[in-house]
Amino acid sequence: MAGARDVVFCGVLFASVFCIFSWKFSILGIRAALQLAGRGLLLLAVAAWMASCLLPKLKTYLLPDSPLESPVDEENSRQRQEQARRELQQKHVVKSSAYHESVLKPRGEAARRKKEEDFYHMTGQTWKLSQGTALGGEGGTEADAEEGDETPSQRAARRRKQLEKPHLTPVQKERPKEKRIIILPDEPSENAEGVVRIALRFPGGRTVQRRFLRSCSSSVLLDWLHKSGYPPTIYGLYTSFPRRPLITHTDLSMEDAGIVMDTALNVGEIDPDEP
């Protein structure tokens, strides 16, 4: 409405100026000028009316307005978005639970079993790793199954045969060997005659020292090695330079084994290919 009003005002102003200049610089009279101005105003009014009537329709066809959502549609849209968000969150929860059950939980169980096995191996309790069977459990189950398939007469005959069988004396198992207690000889004083200081260098970098008499048996070194946590069945004693295994025996003294002065020996794993 304001636009049409502006158009009419501009048209009237333009027609007035045109009429004034036409009347001043032309040979037309006042009557002819007024007729010309009236025709111009009439034409301008018709044009303004047509524009005011046709312009809204042209806007409707050329620039269609986007339909406004009603409150009901807006609520439905919000509910759909909330439902989609919950479904997506539920999918993430399901994937996380599946990953935990299929990957993380088995991995944790395997790590726990590995630590448990290592602990039992270190403490020597390997019997705890075996799957035990209850006494008479398996035999009782088989006997119950057999009795369920037999008639009373067959069951009585089978029991009679079992009573007639000679009772075999159980085989006595070998008694476990008693654990050997390692007792090292007393460490002599530094001023005693025939004293040598021996140092053991372990693979981890630890070094221990002790004094012995040259007359002691060389097997005492193996007892010392075993007491330090390195069993002689796996580890041996080697000289520094040249590197060679130290020969030890019960009847061989340290002096006979070549230890006549302070010596440093290396502890290493025994090579099966060594003579």
VOSE-944667 format. One line per field, with one value per residue: x, y, z of N, C-alpha, C, CB in turn; residue number from 0. Coordinates in steps of 0.001 Angstrom, whole numbers. Glycine has a CB too. Example, Ala and Ser with C-alpha at 12.3 -4.5 7.8 and 13.67 -1.06 7.14 Angstrom:
! VOSE-944667
nxx	13190  12850
nyy	-5690  -2250
nzz	7800  7080
caxx	12300  13670
cayy	-4500  -1060
cazz	7800  7140
cxx	13200  12900
cyy	-3300  30
czz	7800  7870
cbxx	11308  14084
cbyy	-4473  -598
cbzz	9046  5725
resi	0  1
! end
This chain:
! VOSE-944667
nxx	840  1902  3851  2361  1252  3499  4213  2029  2319  4803  4151  2178  3722  5604  3929  2902  5180  5836  3626  3803  6241  5611  3484  4708  6786  5578  3098  659  -2517  -4032  -6235  -5808  -3506  -4433  -6209  -4400  -2921  -4922  -5549  -3110  -2984  -5185  -4377  -2164  -3402  -4916  -2839  -1571  -3618  -3905  -1370  -1434  -3328  -2417  210  443  -516  1357  3609  2878  2953  5531  7321  6901  5868  7454  5829  4587  5437  3202  2415  1926  3216  5833  6281  6072  8281  10354  10060  10660  13372  14427  13850  15427  17941  18017  17910  20332  22129  21535  22445  25188  25692  25113  27084  29367  29019  29116  31757  33138  32424  33338  36003  37493  36890  37624  40349  41203  40672  42492  44926  44778  44783  47318  49015  48359  49243  51996  52608  52044  53910  56281  56143  56105  53715  52376  50461  48048  47162  46046  43043  41080  39478  36636  36690  35772  33876  33705  33704  31455  29421  29527  28914  26313  25048  25338  23885  21386  20704  20567  18914  17433  18403  20664  22181  22674  24195  26452  27510  28121  30178  32078  32662  33860  36267  39821  41328  43506  46603  47267  49557  52371  53324  56331  58075  58301  61358  63362  63793  66824  68946  70901  73997  76456  80010  81567  82554  85892  88348  89924  92661  93408  95233  95605  93276  90887  89190  86120  84115  80867  79298  76180  73643  71824  73334  73921  76253  77944  80049  82387  84378  86540  88299  91200  91408  88857  86099  85397  82771  81324  80993  78951  76859  76690  75941  73419  72058  71924  69881  70077  69790  72067  71545  70717  72245  75709  79198  81647  84890  86477  88390  90400  87044  85633  84098  84019  85499  84062  83907  83112  85315  87287  89350  89280  91710  92759  90969  91870  91658  93504  93924  92354  89333  87067  84035  81808  78295  76270  73881  73771  75131  73763  75329  77898  80925
nyy	-1199  1246  1438  1790  4253  5901  5681  6970  9586  10334  10195  12218  14455  14422  14775  17310  18957  18461  19517  22243  23051  22412  24152  26637  26735  26214  26541  26029  26622  27580  25976  23748  22786  22060  20034  18168  17623  16511  14206  12887  12481  10812  8595  7869  7228  5003  3269  3026  1801  -651  -1674  -1948  -3935  -6113  -6587  -7983  -10536  -11236  -11400  -13595  -15684  -15510  -15330  -17525  -17892  -19617  -22274  -21828  -23600  -25316  -25319  -27969  -29489  -28655  -29715  -32440  -32722  -32147  -34294  -36419  -35898  -36206  -38912  -40078  -39351  -40809  -43434  -43536  -43217  -45544  -47467  -46952  -47697  -50446  -51313  -50688  -52398  -54891  -54843  -54793  -57291  -59105  -58481  -56880  -58160  -61006  -60516  -59426  -61634  -63498  -62215  -62219  -65003  -65604  -64174  -65528  -68139  -67639  -66848  -69209  -70907  -69699  -69958  -72672  -74074  -75662  -77605  -76475  -75523  -77568  -79247  -80415  -83504  -84705  -87123  -90293  -89228  -89365  -92150  -92850  -91671  -93097  -95623  -95207  -94694  -97163  -98794  -97751  -98673  -101402  -104481  -105671  -108313  -108475  -106469  -107543  -109797  -108566  -107221  -109428  -110610  -108620  -108825  -111316  -110939  -110851  -108854  -106385  -105372  -102042  -100095  -98817  -95518  -93782  -92264  -88775  -87091  -85886  -82453  -80927  -79381  -76608  -75870  -73654  -73499  -71934  -68528  -67738  -65729  -62678  -62690  -65286  -68261  -69291  -68157  -67118  -64677  -64709  -63607  -63450  -62777  -62027  -62556  -60392  -58218  -58038  -58494  -60636  -61328  -63478  -65180  -67970  -70989  -72234  -74906  -75899  -77803  -77666  -77946  -76508  -74017  -74376  -74951  -72486  -70951  -72064  -71432  -68726  -68395  -69366  -72187  -74936  -76715  -75263  -72955  -72062  -71726  -69486  -68587  -65331  -64348  -66284  -66996  -69728  -72759  -73398  -76091  -78156  -80285  -82770  -84060  -82374  -79766  -76161  -75071  -77028  -76690  -74414  -72016  -69935  -67441  -64248  -64209  -63527  -64720  -65436  -65792  -67734  -69022  -72508  -73856  -76233  -77359  -77242  -78957
nzz	0  794  -1148  -3519  -2953  -2957  -5629  -6887  -5886  -6949  -9637  -9901  -9233  -11305  -13532  -13006  -13160  -15800  -17122  -16440  -17657  -20285  -20833  -20525  -22416  -24819  -27433  -26577  -25114  -21970  -21500  -23159  -21988  -19440  -20157  -21183  -18873  -17267  -18725  -18470  -15692  -15402  -16884  -15369  -12933  -13678  -14351  -11849  -10387  -11723  -11255  -8469  -8236  -9775  -8952  -6354  -7120  -9068  -7440  -5912  -7778  -8870  -6652  -4545  -1226  1472  3078  6338  9274  11272  14811  15543  13531  14022  16587  16003  14313  16102  17866  16144  15609  18185  18600  16588  17565  19982  18971  17545  19673  21097  19279  19378  22026  21909  20098  21598  23807  22516  21538  23948  25036  23085  22548  24526  27019  26596  26104  28524  30213  29153  29725  32521  33061  32045  33793  36142  35545  35220  37832  39311  38134  38930  41714  41927  42100  40130  39992  40504  38114  36672  35615  37990  39026  40619  43276  42365  40726  37851  37495  39015  37533  35124  36122  37080  34654  33392  35142  34756  32246  32527  33407  36519  37019  35357  36515  39061  38345  37241  39480  41055  39580  39818  42545  42577  41291  41684  44172  43406  44655  45395  43510  44929  44965  44159  46751  47186  46643  49259  49934  49228  51483  51300  52569  53072  53555  56410  56117  55727  57510  56316  56700  56878  55968  52602  51531  49177  47252  45674  43045  41726  38717  37690  35096  35133  35898  38567  41228  43411  46222  47903  50375  50195  51068  49417  49527  49644  48289  44818  44101  45879  44827  42963  44702  45963  43760  43210  45559  45260  43511  40921  39242  38890  36842  34711  34556  34353  35409  34228  33128  32936  30935  28964  27813  29195  30334  33831  35380  37684  40522  42995  44129  43397  44216  44762  44154  42492  40435  39264  40581  42212  43119  43820  42086  39391  38297  35616  35300  33310  30898  30252  27370  25249  23249  24104  24968
caxx	0  2814  4527  1429  1114  4705  4151  1052  2899  5841  3497  1550  4782  6183  2939  2815  6372  5747  2596  4310  7230  4953  2678  5572  7615  4801  2085  -637  -3177  -4260  -7235  -5171  -2561  -5195  -6698  -3264  -2593  -5968  -5363  -1939  -3338  -6073  -3559  -1340  -4250  -5226  -1624  -1355  -4623  -3549  -184  -1817  -4118  -1678  1505  404  -643  2650  4497  2477  3403  6978  8029  6001  6345  7572  4731  4968  5104  2272  2984  1842  4302  7094  6400  6358  9667  11233  9985  11411  14798  14769  13822  16626  19103  18013  18272  21769  22818  21361  23351  26546  25775  25161  28409  30338  28856  29620  33218  33629  32244  34070  37423  38139  36748  38541  41740  41470  40732  43752  46010  44687  45260  48764  49642  48168  50151  53368  52755  52118  55182  57353  56041  56146  52386  51801  49320  46815  46743  45344  41613  40864  38262  36166  36920  34608  32874  33541  33302  30084  28511  29457  28198  24888  24517  25215  22785  20115  20402  20538  17795  17898  19196  21972  22910  23134  25270  27655  28081  28696  31461  33031  33106  34697  37571  40835  41669  44913  47198  47621  50982  52835  54082  57608  58011  59065  62669  63435  64458  68198  69238  72255  74711  77780  80988  81755  83463  87110  88782  90782  94076  93675  96111  94911  91960  90679  87904  85478  82961  79971  78576  74953  73204  71123  74256  74201  77525  78100  81409  82510  85710  86635  89643  91562  91269  87435  85680  84885  81313  80703  80608  77630  75876  76536  75169  72027  71473  71707  68693  70397  70041  73203  71105  70458  73316  77048  80218  82591  85991  86322  89196  89430  85766  85494  83386  84837  85296  83835  83603  83181  86672  88221  89411  89314  93070  92888  90149  92549  91407  94591  93924  91030  88822  85694  83417  80561  77193  75549  73118  74577  74875  73745  76345  79234  81379
cayy	0  2392  1510  2395  5667  6579  5746  8017  10892  10628  10442  13548  15454  14442  15352  18750  19598  18367  20451  23614  23313  22371  25367  27814  26760  25774  27478  25573  27512  27044  24904  22550  22248  21378  18762  17238  17195  15609  12889  12225  11996  9656  7449  7481  6572  3653  2451  2719  820  -1961  -2181  -2387  -5180  -7221  -6841  -9094  -11831  -11563  -11849  -14945  -16647  -15455  -15549  -18206  -17922  -20947  -22487  -21790  -24818  -25152  -25842  -29437  -30010  -28393  -30689  -33744  -32695  -32240  -35660  -37287  -35675  -36820  -40362  -40434  -39229  -41947  -44648  -43490  -43468  -46961  -48225  -46811  -48504  -51858  -51570  -50667  -53625  -56014  -54757  -55172  -58724  -59916  -58134  -56458  -59156  -62132  -60081  -59322  -62980  -64113  -61601  -62689  -66392  -65616  -63769  -66601  -69235  -67233  -66851  -70591  -71475  -69152  -70497  -74131  -74649  -75937  -78522  -75691  -75208  -78707  -79355  -81555  -84306  -85178  -88542  -91117  -88494  -89926  -93553  -92926  -91318  -94230  -96723  -94874  -94854  -98590  -99349  -97306  -99447  -102837  -105037  -106057  -109551  -108155  -105676  -108455  -110623  -107747  -106992  -110686  -110773  -107679  -109353  -112493  -110552  -110684  -107470  -106113  -104432  -100794  -99861  -97709  -94518  -93422  -91132  -87641  -86909  -84797  -81269  -80805  -78118  -76172  -75203  -73251  -73448  -70616  -67660  -67518  -64337  -62238  -62944  -66722  -68776  -69971  -67549  -66456  -63974  -65053  -62760  -63999  -61754  -62629  -61934  -59123  -57164  -58117  -59135  -61011  -61747  -64324  -65741  -69421  -71555  -72925  -76353  -76287  -78489  -76736  -78075  -75499  -72891  -74679  -74754  -71033  -70483  -72496  -70675  -67359  -68358  -69820  -73627  -75379  -77465  -74313  -71959  -72543  -70741  -69309  -67666  -64077  -64336  -66573  -67491  -71184  -73247  -73811  -77506  -78336  -81662  -82944  -84449  -81412  -78557  -74925  -74902  -77927  -76156  -73262  -70799  -69796  -66047  -63633  -64494  -63123  -65699  -65012  -66751  -67737  -70226  -73594  -74140  -77696  -77815  -77209  -80301
cazz	0  837  -2440  -4494  -2603  -3445  -7098  -7253  -5576  -7945  -10929  -9865  -9277  -12649  -14458  -12742  -13733  -17266  -17595  -16298  -18700  -21609  -21012  -20597  -23623  -25984  -27941  -26097  -24184  -20626  -21584  -23734  -20994  -18392  -20704  -21245  -17507  -16792  -19358  -17859  -14357  -15548  -17293  -14222  -11947  -14179  -14230  -10434  -9950  -12289  -10551  -7125  -8330  -10380  -8308  -5379  -7804  -9664  -6364  -5503  -8782  -9082  -5381  -3605  160  2071  4031  7746  10003  12376  16074  15579  12706  14709  17679  15395  13848  17269  18377  15235  15854  19469  18407  15821  18454  20911  18225  17283  20942  21416  18412  19920  23250  21510  19540  22692  24596  21719  21522  25281  25247  22109  22440  25773  28074  26372  26245  29955  30782  28739  30501  33906  33103  31836  35051  37120  35198  35551  39288  39775  37688  39764  43069  41897  42336  38808  40107  40534  36748  36077  35884  38873  38897  41922  43506  42050  39960  36514  37599  39491  36434  34203  36768  37085  33301  33108  35919  34195  31039  32824  34172  37864  36978  34787  37494  40111  37791  37100  40805  41528  38904  40403  43836  42366  40756  42736  44488  43151  45601  44700  43310  45744  44224  44759  47662  46647  47243  50215  49423  49721  52153  50941  53664  52629  54657  57009  55371  56526  57650  55219  56994  56963  54918  51510  51301  47883  47128  44397  42702  40699  37950  37171  33832  35340  36301  40005  41566  44821  46554  49099  50575  50359  51142  48172  49735  49580  47071  43802  43992  46737  43969  42394  45776  46119  42603  43386  46659  44778  42660  39570  39341  38065  35666  33625  34511  34651  35749  33130  33401  32196  29713  27893  28332  29133  31520  34970  35709  39119  40917  44446  44501  42816  45037  43981  43638  41346  39340  38680  41355  43174  43563  43712  40736  39044  37404  34982  35336  32033  30597  29703  25961  25086  22298  24698  25385
cxx	877  3545  3649  1266  2332  4694  3206  1632  3952  5219  2861  2601  5378  5233  2824  3989  6302  4745  3092  5293  6589  4158  3557  6317  6858  3762  705  -1215  -3391  -5223  -6611  -4199  -3295  -5758  -5573  -2892  -3645  -5854  -4162  -2247  -4248  -5285  -2696  -2158  -4606  -4013  -1356  -2352  -4296  -2326  -535  -2612  -3290  -377  1456  291  661  3652  4176  2998  4918  7780  7100  6624  6409  6474  5254  4527  4164  2907  2954  2966  5661  7321  6724  7805  10641  11242  10753  12916  15249  14803  15054  17880  19179  18402  19768  22576  22705  22279  24783  26718  25888  26533  29470  30250  29394  31141  33803  33529  33130  35565  38040  38066  37615  40003  42118  41564  42044  44928  45988  45185  46769  49493  49523  49103  51593  53603  52894  53412  56333  57327  56068  54818  51682  50606  48000  46307  45974  43881  41367  39541  37876  36368  35641  33581  32619  33076  31872  29095  28373  28685  26705  24280  24342  24048  21434  19715  20256  19255  18304  18747  20578  22820  23463  24278  26560  28307  28724  30052  32510  33552  34031  36081  38573  41173  43169  45421  47601  49129  51386  53685  55373  57440  58830  60374  62641  64244  65823  68411  70698  72848  76119  78737  81138  82794  84697  87450  89741  92245  94399  94515  95279  93527  91944  89289  87353  84247  82172  79218  77371  74508  72512  72026  74599  75490  77557  79521  81393  83925  85604  88101  89938  91409  89814  87132  85097  83375  80584  80264  79240  76539  75617  75695  73693  71346  71208  70521  68931  70724  71168  72785  70871  71620  74639  77975  81253  83660  85844  87096  90331  88158  85692  84798  84359  84484  85202  83466  83759  84600  87717  88195  89447  90696  93301  92070  90756  92321  92461  94697  92505  90548  87397  85162  82097  79536  76423  74815  74012  74164  74868  74824  77739  79643  81333
cyy	1252  2550  2152  3885  6462  6722  6855  9407  11284  10947  11819  14641  15571  15086  16859  19487  19594  19376  21898  23948  23304  23647  26585  27901  26282  26832  27087  26602  26831  25880  23624  21928  21517  20054  17719  16728  16242  14232  12143  11682  10792  8411  6954  6773  5160  2734  2071  1690  -567  -2547  -2682  -3677  -6355  -7554  -7938  -10461  -12242  -12030  -13271  -15987  -16680  -15778  -16228  -18248  -19352  -21125  -22505  -23069  -24483  -25686  -27360  -30051  -29794  -29375  -32071  -33813  -32827  -33650  -36628  -37119  -36315  -38336  -40833  -40360  -40400  -43237  -44674  -43769  -44937  -47836  -48141  -47656  -49985  -52204  -51608  -51937  -54831  -56013  -55173  -56679  -59555  -59648  -57861  -57532  -60386  -61741  -59954  -60683  -63663  -63533  -62073  -64127  -66469  -65211  -64872  -67770  -68882  -67270  -68276  -71258  -70965  -69733  -72023  -74804  -74925  -76880  -77758  -75348  -76345  -78690  -80607  -82256  -84820  -86680  -89318  -90435  -89129  -91361  -93695  -92608  -92472  -95389  -96454  -95052  -96329  -99206  -98926  -98116  -100940  -103207  -105431  -107317  -109296  -107367  -106568  -109325  -109824  -107500  -108263  -110934  -109824  -108161  -110538  -112135  -110411  -109210  -107277  -105100  -103162  -100612  -98636  -96762  -94200  -92186  -89977  -87470  -85713  -83637  -81114  -79417  -77766  -75396  -74905  -73240  -72022  -69818  -67382  -66032  -63981  -62593  -64423  -67168  -69525  -69424  -66891  -65804  -64239  -64165  -63426  -62850  -62419  -61910  -60591  -57974  -57199  -58900  -59412  -61522  -62575  -64886  -67244  -69779  -72300  -74433  -76816  -76977  -77473  -76841  -77083  -74286  -73120  -74534  -73262  -70444  -70835  -71695  -69227  -67262  -68797  -71313  -74061  -76204  -76559  -73343  -72611  -71387  -70707  -68318  -66438  -64107  -65339  -67194  -69001  -71654  -73708  -75248  -77638  -79786  -81771  -83247  -83473  -80142  -77324  -74682  -75798  -77429  -74916  -71972  -70725  -68361  -65506  -63699  -63980  -64107  -65137  -66138  -66631  -69038  -71255  -73836  -75651  -78210  -77802  -78615  -80468
czz	0  -486  -3495  -4237  -3093  -4951  -7551  -7012  -6608  -9308  -10990  -9969  -10675  -13643  -14268  -13358  -15248  -17819  -17529  -17407  -20081  -21861  -21194  -21914  -24852  -26343  -27474  -25134  -22847  -20678  -22124  -22738  -19886  -18890  -20759  -19861  -16966  -17405  -18751  -16475  -14430  -15933  -16134  -13157  -12375  -14034  -12776  -9927  -10464  -11575  -9164  -7151  -8808  -9650  -7243  -6036  -8464  -8608  -5927  -6470  -8910  -7820  -4384  -2215  668  3112  5464  8441  11150  13658  16153  14760  13375  15857  17138  14908  15013  17849  17475  15427  17164  19363  17630  16693  19431  20196  17933  18553  21340  20560  18924  21188  22911  20943  20639  23538  23839  21679  22871  25489  24331  22091  23814  26853  27828  26537  27719  30630  30419  29524  31953  34028  32932  33117  36100  36837  35537  37062  39810  39326  38556  41169  43112  42144  41006  38885  40149  39138  36096  36487  36723  38618  40270  42045  43241  41193  38617  36575  38046  38397  35464  34822  36798  35708  32960  33869  35363  32976  31316  33559  35553  37857  36410  35776  38603  39615  37667  38453  41362  40879  39473  41748  43666  41848  41895  42920  44313  44168  44855  44635  44116  44895  44963  45636  47089  47402  48192  49632  50081  50299  51893  52115  53175  53812  55180  56226  56224  56585  56515  55451  57072  55773  53876  51224  49923  47908  45728  44229  41578  40045  37278  35900  34024  35738  37775  40239  43061  45023  47830  49155  50809  50563  49854  48304  49690  48260  46088  43633  44899  45916  43332  43451  46012  44981  42757  44489  46258  43827  41232  39631  38417  36860  34462  33452  34904  34959  34636  33564  32505  30885  29853  28480  28101  30398  32597  35333  37224  39383  42428  44908  43991  43657  44133  43398  42442  40152  38718  39422  42449  43686  43426  42262  40604  38010  36880  35036  34022  31834  29922  28261  25773  24154  22881  25120  26890
cbxx	-951  3825  4947  51  942  5949  3695  -259  3516  6816  2441  728  5874  6533  1562  2761  7653  5346  1308  4981  8355  4019  1746  6560  8850  4111  2116  -518  -4500  -4796  -8414  -4430  -1703  -6329  -7292  -2050  -2461  -7327  -5167  -766  -4005  -7157  -2667  -662  -5515  -5675  -414  -1452  -6018  -3270  884  -2623  -5297  -1373  2013  -759  -1755  3207  4397  959  2787  7365  8559  5683  5435  8976  3992  4358  6380  935  2230  473  4284  7119  5106  5392  9946  10801  8522  11032  15103  13771  12537  16777  19047  16628  17474  22158  22242  19896  23275  26853  24544  24060  28766  30116  27377  29057  33669  32837  30796  33516  37600  37499  35300  38330  41962  40394  39546  43974  45904  43239  44576  49151  49006  46710  50031  53655  51555  50919  55437  57247  54777  57109  51528  52858  49460  47032  47944  46003  40790  40927  38461  34682  37419  33966  33301  34837  34203  29879  29007  30865  28719  24674  25440  26510  22902  20190  21485  21766  17156  16714  18484  21811  22005  21981  24866  27319  27001  27746  31303  32389  31915  34025  37469  42115  41228  45125  48428  46980  51320  53636  53245  58672  58524  58238  63746  64056  63597  69221  68943  72242  74735  77734  82363  82180  82758  88303  89458  90645  94465  92355  97205  94805  91622  90811  88064  85083  83420  78973  79515  73832  72270  70081  73680  73017  78735  77044  82341  81450  86426  86034  89789  92997  91881  86519  84643  85565  80883  81678  81662  77608  76365  77919  75723  71964  72389  72956  68137  71594  68773  74160  69835  69164  72997  77594  80882  81870  87373  86788  89753  90054  84557  86882  82443  84626  86453  82722  84534  82243  86974  87863  90654  88895  94105  92446  88759  92120  89952  95912  94943  91063  88876  85644  83188  80810  76250  76504  71907  74423  75942  72406  76316  79276  82799
cbyy	4  2235  127  1699  5832  5825  4390  7847  10883  9438  9382  13729  15109  13026  14693  19021  18890  16942  20295  23803  22282  21140  25575  27804  25907  24408  27538  24192  27988  28129  25331  22901  23372  22272  18978  17916  18409  16184  13053  13198  13095  9939  7824  8701  7379  3711  3201  3987  1230  -1836  -1095  -1311  -4986  -6898  -5570  -8907  -11777  -10352  -10909  -15046  -16323  -14085  -14206  -19641  -17076  -21151  -23804  -20561  -25514  -25875  -25270  -29920  -29345  -26962  -30738  -34015  -31402  -31239  -36102  -36990  -34179  -36397  -40780  -39507  -37904  -42104  -44734  -42126  -42574  -47378  -47707  -45327  -48259  -52170  -50501  -49435  -53846  -55957  -53329  -54434  -59101  -59678  -56909  -55178  -59568  -62703  -58740  -58501  -63822  -63916  -60070  -62587  -67224  -64672  -62472  -67079  -69578  -65819  -66156  -71383  -71130  -67637  -70002  -74612  -73699  -76530  -79395  -74420  -74868  -80039  -79399  -81110  -85486  -84821  -88793  -91562  -87064  -89837  -94291  -91992  -90067  -94687  -96945  -93444  -94181  -99316  -98925  -95843  -99232  -103243  -106268  -106262  -110621  -107363  -104588  -109335  -111185  -106413  -106486  -111857  -110540  -106315  -109751  -113439  -109230  -111484  -107098  -105597  -105067  -99586  -99674  -98224  -93239  -93175  -91527  -86343  -86717  -85281  -80019  -81086  -78205  -75294  -76088  -71869  -73989  -70747  -66328  -68313  -64103  -60745  -62280  -67523  -69707  -71418  -66505  -67482  -62423  -66582  -61319  -65042  -61069  -62585  -62865  -59294  -55836  -58780  -58247  -62097  -60523  -65482  -65054  -70181  -72496  -72585  -76743  -75053  -79602  -76994  -79501  -75065  -72667  -76105  -75422  -70347  -71093  -73999  -70722  -66847  -66993  -69002  -74411  -76183  -78233  -73536  -70759  -73362  -71065  -68822  -68359  -62895  -62914  -67527  -66761  -71884  -74396  -72861  -78400  -77381  -82689  -84061  -85828  -81104  -78587  -73737  -75200  -79344  -75838  -73089  -70783  -70227  -65181  -62159  -66015  -61643  -67058  -64580  -66500  -67498  -69897  -74890  -73463  -78138  -76962  -76245  -80564
cbzz	1226  1981  -2893  -4435  -1072  -3015  -7682  -6446  -4172  -8072  -11198  -8573  -8271  -13103  -14257  -11237  -13263  -17693  -16761  -14930  -18638  -21717  -19822  -19459  -23425  -25706  -29467  -25415  -24750  -19688  -22476  -25045  -20396  -17891  -22115  -21893  -16579  -17091  -20886  -17771  -13550  -16598  -18493  -13621  -11719  -15662  -14807  -9598  -10425  -13810  -10451  -6432  -9268  -11813  -7684  -4428  -8850  -10413  -5169  -5400  -10125  -9585  -4798  -4092  1068  2711  3721  8443  10529  12082  17261  15049  11328  15234  18504  14226  13076  18339  18502  13779  15875  20545  17670  14602  19228  21565  16906  16704  22053  21214  16965  20226  24148  20469  18499  23574  24954  20293  21166  26379  25034  20744  21536  26283  28202  24987  25521  30621  30296  27231  30446  34414  32017  30678  35573  37113  33711  35006  39955  39268  36206  39833  43717  42892  43211  37891  41363  41320  35906  36497  34556  40302  37898  42128  44942  43290  39772  35735  38552  40651  35695  33809  38187  37569  32278  33462  37368  33832  30006  33663  33437  38782  36147  33485  38084  40600  36421  36427  41766  41237  37402  40561  44683  41402  39954  42397  45934  41707  46322  45398  41798  46959  44015  43671  49073  46722  46154  51538  49658  48592  53687  49642  54974  51954  54191  58483  54964  55935  59030  55022  58290  57021  55518  51813  52415  46676  47389  44341  42278  41309  36880  38235  33104  36377  35962  40765  41142  45250  46713  49091  51763  49122  52367  47773  51067  49756  47391  42468  44336  47850  42877  41804  47084  46164  41302  43710  47877  44087  42650  38961  39014  38902  35983  33891  35448  33493  37118  31836  33174  33047  29423  26832  27650  28965  31143  36191  35139  39638  40181  44890  43979  41325  45974  44842  44724  41732  39835  37284  41961  42543  42737  44210  40431  38494  38136  33520  36575  30870  29705  30545  25039  24572  21064  25909  24889
resi	0  1  2  3  4  5  6  7  8  9  10  11  12  13  14  15  16  17  18  19  20  21  22  23  24  25  26  27  28  29  30  31  32  33  34  35  36  37  38  39  40  41  42  43  44  45  46  47  48  49  50  51  52  53  54  55  56  57  58  59  60  61  62  63  64  65  66  67  68  69  70  71  72  73  74  75  76  77  78  79  80  81  82  83  84  85  86  87  88  89  90  91  92  93  94  95  96  97  98  99  100  101  102  103  104  105  106  107  108  109  110  111  112  113  114  115  116  117  118  119  120  121  122  123  124  125  126  127  128  129  130  131  132  133  134  135  136  137  138  139  140  141  142  143  144  145  146  147  148  149  150  151  152  153  154  155  156  157  158  159  160  161  162  163  164  165  166  167  168  169  170  171  172  173  174  175  176  177  178  179  180  181  182  183  184  185  186  187  188  189  190  191  192  193  194  195  196  197  198  199  200  201  202  203  204  205  206  207  208  209  210  211  212  213  214  215  216  217  218  219  220  221  222  223  224  225  226  227  228  229  230  231  232  233  234  235  236  237  238  239  240  241  242  243  244  245  246  247  248  249  250  251  252  253  254  255  256  257  258  259  260  261  262  263  264  265  266  267  268  269  270  271  272  273  274
! end
